[in-house]
Amino acid sequence: MTTPDPDPAAAARGQGPRLYVPDAPLDGHATVDLPAAQSHYLRSVMRRGPGNAVVVFNGRDGEWRATVERLAKAGGRLLCRDRLRPQAAEAGPWLLFAPLKRGPVDLVAEKATELGVARLEPVLTRFTASTRVNTDRLRALAVEAAEQCRRLTVPEVAAPVALARIAETWPAERRLLVLAEHGDATPAARAFAEAAGAPAALLVGPEGGLADSELDALRQLDFVTMVRLGPRILRAETAAIAGLSLWQTLSGDWR
């Protein structure tokens, strides 16, 4: 096997397209059967054929270089060759967010994945504009973003939950950082720095913000810290991206 390269871009440079194959065990002798959609992508979009290189990962066994054995309309097959990177922990934060319109929610799913979130969880609030959440679409967007940004895992996409019920199953060790638009709150730089080294989650409200009653209820929870992102009122998708960027800078893997 080759020596794992710590630089994701250098490890996969020149190795071809990158695919997430969650159901395939990966090792130096593994074959990877591709569904029709991935076979079509390699054959018709990326113009790959037998013998061409592809990079694959499954979220468990690291990242591997493979070669194409067969691509057809009904599916394809790859053969693993050598490991480019071993599996590594990706202990990113969770992102809880109120569902938005299709364009903004797609942006949140994509950019949150690039920014290292471990879990995407839609939260239904009093002012949530849309209560219909296509979790399959969010999962597909997360997979595509993970393939592009060369992370080794794909974030979990949870089913929607009512904000009033999150305390029922919340893990005691995980801090919930609520991005509050008004009221008493800790400046973001201080709150995120204080959260360094511990499991965390960020909560972003809907386009109309969280209701006063919802903010009051959250303040009563021991695992909650109210956070202020400066004096400006941000769009929900902007707040999510800004909050995750700050968290990665002060508490996460950008340090």
Sine and cosine of phi, psi and omega as CSV:
sin_phi,cos_phi,sin_psi,cos_psi,sin_omega,cos_omega
0.00,0.00,0.45,-0.89,0.07,-1.00
-0.97,0.24,0.36,-0.93,0.07,-1.00
-0.96,0.28,0.79,-0.61,-0.01,-1.00
-0.84,0.54,0.68,-0.73,0.01,-1.00
-0.99,-0.11,0.83,-0.56,-0.04,-1.00
-0.95,0.32,-0.25,0.97,-0.01,-1.00
-1.00,-0.10,0.94,-0.34,-0.07,-1.00
-0.83,0.55,-0.67,0.74,-0.03,-1.00
-0.92,0.40,-0.67,0.74,0.01,-1.00
-0.93,0.38,-0.59,0.81,-0.03,-1.00
-0.88,0.47,-0.63,0.77,-0.10,-0.99
-0.98,-0.21,-0.01,1.00,-0.05,-1.00
-0.87,0.49,0.78,-0.62,0.01,-1.00
0.98,0.20,0.06,1.00,-0.05,-1.00
-1.00,-0.09,-0.03,1.00,0.07,-1.00
0.99,-0.16,-0.13,-0.99,-0.01,-1.00
-0.88,0.48,0.32,-0.95,-0.05,-1.00
-0.87,-0.50,0.75,-0.66,-0.07,-1.00
-0.79,-0.62,0.61,-0.79,0.13,-0.99
-1.00,-0.04,0.84,-0.54,-0.05,-1.00
-0.80,-0.60,0.97,0.25,-0.19,-0.98
-0.89,0.45,-0.44,0.90,-0.09,-1.00
-1.00,-0.06,-0.03,1.00,-0.09,-1.00
-0.97,-0.25,0.85,-0.52,0.17,-0.99
-0.91,0.41,0.65,-0.76,-0.06,-1.00
-0.89,-0.46,0.82,-0.58,0.15,-0.99
-0.40,-0.92,-0.07,-1.00,-0.11,-0.99
-0.93,0.36,-0.12,0.99,0.00,-1.00
-0.83,-0.56,0.15,0.99,-0.13,-0.99
-0.98,0.19,0.57,-0.82,0.23,-0.97
-0.96,-0.27,0.58,-0.82,-0.04,-1.00
-0.87,-0.49,0.92,-0.40,0.07,-1.00
-1.00,0.08,0.79,-0.61,-0.05,-1.00
-0.98,-0.20,0.63,-0.77,0.14,-0.99
-0.95,0.32,0.15,-0.99,-0.08,-1.00
-0.85,0.52,-0.64,0.77,-0.07,-1.00
-0.90,0.43,-0.70,0.72,0.01,-1.00
-0.94,0.33,-0.59,0.81,0.06,-1.00
-0.89,0.45,-0.69,0.73,0.05,-1.00
-0.88,0.48,-0.67,0.74,0.00,-1.00
-0.86,0.51,-0.74,0.67,-0.03,-1.00
-0.92,0.38,-0.66,0.75,-0.12,-0.99
-0.98,0.20,-0.73,0.69,-0.15,-0.99
-0.99,-0.13,-0.50,0.87,-0.02,-1.00
-1.00,-0.06,-0.76,0.65,-0.05,-1.00
-1.00,-0.02,-0.10,1.00,0.06,-1.00
0.84,0.54,0.69,0.72,0.05,-1.00
-0.99,-0.14,0.38,-0.92,0.02,-1.00
-0.50,-0.87,-0.07,-1.00,-0.02,-1.00
-0.79,0.62,0.73,-0.69,-0.01,-1.00
1.00,-0.04,-0.29,0.96,0.00,-1.00
-0.97,0.25,0.45,-0.89,-0.05,-1.00
-1.00,0.07,0.56,-0.83,0.08,-1.00
-0.63,-0.77,0.56,-0.83,0.09,-1.00
-0.97,-0.24,0.72,-0.69,-0.03,-1.00
-0.77,-0.64,0.47,-0.89,0.10,-1.00
-0.49,-0.87,0.43,-0.90,-0.02,-1.00
-0.79,-0.62,0.08,1.00,0.00,-1.00
1.00,0.09,0.00,1.00,-0.04,-1.00
-0.75,-0.66,-0.60,0.80,-0.19,-0.98
-0.93,-0.37,0.31,0.95,-0.01,-1.00
0.99,0.12,-0.27,-0.96,-0.06,-1.00
-0.92,-0.40,0.71,-0.71,-0.12,-0.99
-0.77,-0.63,0.55,-0.83,0.20,-0.98
-1.00,0.05,0.73,-0.68,0.03,-1.00
-0.74,-0.67,0.26,-0.96,0.09,-1.00
-0.84,-0.54,0.47,-0.88,-0.01,-1.00
-0.97,0.23,0.80,-0.60,0.15,-0.99
-0.99,-0.11,-0.65,0.76,-0.08,-1.00
-0.39,-0.92,0.66,-0.75,0.13,-0.99
-0.72,-0.69,0.82,-0.58,0.01,-1.00
-0.63,-0.78,0.13,-0.99,-0.03,-1.00
-0.88,0.48,-0.59,0.81,-0.06,-1.00
-1.00,0.09,-0.22,0.98,-0.04,-1.00
0.41,-0.91,-0.04,-1.00,-0.04,-1.00
-0.51,-0.86,-0.02,-1.00,0.01,-1.00
-0.56,-0.83,0.68,-0.73,0.08,-1.00
-0.89,-0.46,0.38,-0.92,0.08,-1.00
-0.85,-0.52,0.86,-0.52,0.03,-1.00
-0.91,0.41,0.63,-0.77,0.00,-1.00
-0.92,-0.39,-0.89,0.45,-0.01,-1.00
-0.48,-0.88,0.35,-0.94,-0.08,-1.00
-1.00,0.05,0.77,-0.63,0.05,-1.00
-1.00,0.05,-0.63,0.77,0.01,-1.00
-0.58,-0.82,0.63,-0.77,0.12,-0.99
-0.97,0.24,0.32,-0.95,0.07,-1.00
-0.90,0.43,0.66,-0.75,0.01,-1.00
-0.73,-0.69,0.46,-0.89,0.02,-1.00
-0.91,0.41,0.65,-0.76,0.07,-1.00
-0.78,-0.63,0.98,0.19,-0.14,-0.99
-1.00,0.04,0.88,0.48,0.02,-1.00
-0.98,0.22,0.16,-0.99,0.01,-1.00
-0.97,0.23,0.24,-0.97,0.20,-0.98
-1.00,0.06,0.46,-0.89,0.14,-0.99
-0.85,-0.53,0.89,-0.45,0.13,-0.99
-0.98,-0.20,0.78,-0.62,-0.08,-1.00
-0.57,-0.82,0.58,-0.81,0.09,-1.00
-0.96,0.28,0.71,-0.71,0.01,-1.00
-0.83,0.56,0.63,-0.78,-0.01,-1.00
-0.86,-0.51,-0.01,-1.00,0.11,-0.99
-0.90,0.43,0.25,-0.97,-0.19,-0.98
-0.84,0.54,-0.74,0.68,-0.02,-1.00
-0.87,0.49,-0.82,0.58,0.01,-1.00
-0.88,0.47,-0.63,0.78,-0.03,-1.00
-0.94,0.33,-0.55,0.84,0.11,-0.99
-0.89,0.46,-0.68,0.74,0.02,-1.00
-0.88,0.48,-0.69,0.72,0.01,-1.00
-0.88,0.48,-0.73,0.69,-0.01,-1.00
-0.88,0.48,-0.69,0.72,-0.03,-1.00
-0.92,0.39,-0.78,0.62,-0.09,-1.00
-0.95,0.30,-0.55,0.83,0.07,-1.00
-0.89,0.45,-0.63,0.78,0.06,-1.00
-0.89,0.45,-0.72,0.70,0.03,-1.00
-0.88,0.48,-0.52,0.85,-0.03,-1.00
-1.00,0.01,0.17,0.99,0.24,-0.97
1.00,-0.03,0.27,0.96,-0.02,-1.00
-0.90,0.43,0.54,-0.84,0.04,-1.00
-1.00,-0.06,-0.35,0.94,-0.08,-1.00
-0.47,-0.88,0.71,-0.70,0.12,-0.99
-0.94,-0.35,0.83,-0.55,-0.07,-1.00
-0.73,-0.68,0.95,-0.30,0.08,-1.00
-0.92,0.39,0.67,-0.75,-0.05,-1.00
-0.81,-0.59,0.79,-0.61,-0.02,-1.00
-1.00,-0.01,0.84,-0.53,-0.05,-1.00
-0.87,-0.50,0.07,-1.00,-0.04,-1.00
-0.86,0.50,-0.65,0.76,-0.07,-1.00
-0.98,-0.20,0.27,0.96,0.03,-1.00
-0.85,0.52,0.81,-0.59,-0.08,-1.00
-0.97,0.24,-0.53,0.84,-0.04,-1.00
-0.74,-0.67,0.82,-0.58,-0.01,-1.00
-0.99,-0.15,-0.06,1.00,0.04,-1.00
-1.00,-0.06,0.85,-0.53,-0.05,-1.00
-0.83,-0.56,0.85,-0.52,0.04,-1.00
-1.00,-0.01,1.00,0.01,-0.05,-1.00
-0.92,0.39,-0.49,0.87,0.05,-1.00
-0.90,0.44,-0.66,0.75,0.02,-1.00
-0.92,0.40,-0.68,0.73,0.04,-1.00
-0.87,0.50,-0.65,0.76,0.00,-1.00
-0.91,0.42,-0.66,0.75,0.02,-1.00
-0.90,0.44,-0.65,0.76,0.05,-1.00
-0.90,0.43,-0.63,0.77,0.02,-1.00
-0.90,0.43,-0.65,0.76,0.03,-1.00
-0.88,0.47,-0.74,0.67,-0.02,-1.00
-0.88,0.48,-0.67,0.75,0.01,-1.00
-0.92,0.38,-0.63,0.78,0.03,-1.00
-0.91,0.42,-0.64,0.77,0.06,-1.00
-0.88,0.48,-0.67,0.74,-0.07,-1.00
-0.94,0.33,-0.67,0.74,-0.14,-0.99
-1.00,0.01,-0.01,1.00,0.12,-0.99
0.93,0.38,0.47,0.88,0.18,-0.98
-0.98,0.21,0.31,-0.95,-0.10,-0.99
-1.00,-0.09,-0.09,1.00,0.02,-1.00
-0.73,-0.68,0.24,-0.97,0.13,-0.99
-0.90,-0.44,0.74,-0.68,-0.02,-1.00
-0.88,0.47,0.57,-0.82,0.12,-0.99
-0.93,0.37,0.62,-0.78,0.09,-1.00
-0.92,-0.40,0.92,-0.39,-0.07,-1.00
-1.00,0.04,0.33,-0.94,0.11,-0.99
-0.94,0.33,0.48,-0.88,0.02,-1.00
-0.86,0.51,0.56,-0.83,0.00,-1.00
-0.68,-0.73,0.55,-0.83,0.07,-1.00
-0.95,0.32,0.68,-0.73,-0.01,-1.00
-0.81,0.58,-0.62,0.78,-0.05,-1.00
-0.91,0.42,-0.24,0.97,-0.08,-1.00
-0.96,-0.28,-0.03,1.00,-0.10,-0.99
-0.91,0.41,-0.47,0.88,-0.02,-1.00
-0.93,0.37,-0.34,0.94,-0.10,-1.00
-0.90,0.43,-0.57,0.82,-0.05,-1.00
-0.82,-0.57,0.27,0.96,-0.09,-1.00
-0.94,0.34,0.75,-0.66,0.04,-1.00
-0.94,0.34,0.77,-0.64,-0.13,-0.99
-0.88,0.48,-0.49,0.87,-0.09,-1.00
-0.99,0.15,-0.13,0.99,-0.08,-1.00
-0.99,-0.17,0.83,-0.56,0.00,-1.00
-0.99,0.14,0.71,-0.71,0.06,-1.00
-0.97,-0.26,0.90,-0.44,-0.01,-1.00
-0.98,-0.18,0.95,-0.31,-0.09,-1.00
-1.00,-0.05,0.87,-0.50,0.02,-1.00
-0.99,0.16,0.99,-0.15,-0.12,-0.99
-0.99,-0.12,0.66,-0.75,-0.01,-1.00
-1.00,0.09,-0.37,0.93,-0.02,-1.00
-0.43,-0.90,0.15,-0.99,-0.03,-1.00
1.00,0.04,0.02,-1.00,0.00,-1.00
-0.90,0.43,0.79,-0.61,-0.01,-1.00
-0.39,-0.92,0.46,-0.89,0.02,-1.00
-1.00,0.09,0.70,-0.71,0.07,-1.00
-0.81,0.59,0.63,-0.78,-0.14,-0.99
-0.84,0.54,-0.69,0.73,-0.06,-1.00
-0.85,0.52,-0.68,0.74,0.00,-1.00
-0.95,0.32,-0.68,0.73,-0.04,-1.00
-0.89,0.45,-0.69,0.72,-0.03,-1.00
-0.95,0.31,-0.59,0.81,0.04,-1.00
-0.91,0.43,-0.64,0.77,0.01,-1.00
-0.93,0.38,-0.39,0.92,-0.01,-1.00
-1.00,0.05,-0.03,1.00,-0.06,-1.00
-0.85,0.53,0.69,-0.73,0.08,-1.00
1.00,0.06,-0.08,1.00,-0.02,-1.00
-0.88,-0.48,0.47,-0.88,0.08,-1.00
-0.86,0.51,0.65,-0.76,-0.08,-1.00
-0.60,-0.80,0.31,-0.95,0.11,-0.99
-0.60,-0.80,0.52,-0.85,0.08,-1.00
-0.92,-0.38,0.65,-0.76,0.06,-1.00
-0.89,-0.45,0.83,-0.55,0.04,-1.00
-0.90,-0.43,0.78,-0.62,-0.04,-1.00
-0.98,0.19,-0.06,-1.00,-0.02,-1.00
-0.98,0.20,-0.05,-1.00,-0.02,-1.00
-0.87,0.50,-0.53,0.85,0.02,-1.00
-1.00,0.00,0.07,1.00,-0.02,-1.00
0.99,0.16,0.16,-0.99,0.08,-1.00
-0.98,0.18,0.58,-0.81,0.03,-1.00
-0.93,0.36,0.45,-0.89,0.03,-1.00
-0.83,0.56,-0.63,0.78,0.00,-1.00
-0.91,0.42,-0.58,0.81,0.04,-1.00
-0.94,0.35,-0.66,0.75,0.04,-1.00
-0.90,0.43,-0.66,0.75,0.02,-1.00
-0.89,0.47,-0.66,0.75,0.01,-1.00
-0.92,0.39,-0.63,0.78,0.01,-1.00
-0.91,0.42,-0.61,0.79,-0.01,-1.00
-0.89,0.45,-0.34,0.94,-0.01,-1.00
-0.99,0.12,-0.15,0.99,-0.07,-1.00
-1.00,0.00,0.73,-0.68,-0.08,-1.00
-0.90,0.44,-0.46,0.89,-0.10,-1.00
-1.00,-0.03,0.12,0.99,-0.10,-1.00
-0.97,-0.23,0.67,-0.74,0.22,-0.98
-0.84,-0.55,0.81,-0.59,0.06,-1.00
-0.99,0.12,0.73,-0.68,-0.14,-0.99
-0.81,-0.58,0.66,-0.75,0.04,-1.00
-0.94,-0.34,0.78,-0.63,0.04,-1.00
-0.98,-0.19,0.77,0.64,0.08,-1.00
1.00,0.08,-0.07,-1.00,-0.14,-0.99
-0.99,0.11,-0.19,0.98,-0.07,-1.00
-1.00,-0.04,0.51,-0.86,0.10,-1.00
-1.00,0.05,0.90,-0.44,-0.07,-1.00
-0.99,-0.13,0.52,-0.86,0.18,-0.98
-0.88,0.47,0.44,-0.90,-0.09,-1.00
-0.85,0.52,-0.68,0.73,-0.01,-1.00
-0.93,0.37,-0.56,0.83,0.06,-1.00
-0.92,0.39,-0.68,0.74,0.02,-1.00
-0.88,0.48,-0.64,0.76,0.01,-1.00
-0.89,0.45,-0.73,0.69,-0.03,-1.00
-0.93,0.38,-0.68,0.73,0.01,-1.00
-0.90,0.44,-0.71,0.71,0.00,-1.00
-0.88,0.47,-0.70,0.72,0.01,-1.00
-0.92,0.40,-0.61,0.79,0.04,-1.00
-0.90,0.44,-0.70,0.71,0.04,-1.00
-0.90,0.44,-0.67,0.74,0.00,-1.00
-0.88,0.48,-0.71,0.71,0.01,-1.00
-0.90,0.44,-0.58,0.82,0.00,-1.00
-0.93,0.36,-0.69,0.72,-0.14,-0.99
-0.99,-0.14,-0.41,0.91,-0.09,-1.00
-0.79,-0.62,-0.33,0.94,-0.18,-0.98
-0.96,-0.27,-0.56,-0.83,-0.16,-0.99
-1.00,0.00,0.21,0.98,0.17,-0.99
-1.00,-0.02,-0.08,1.00,-0.04,-1.00
-0.94,0.33,0.00,0.00,0.00,0.00
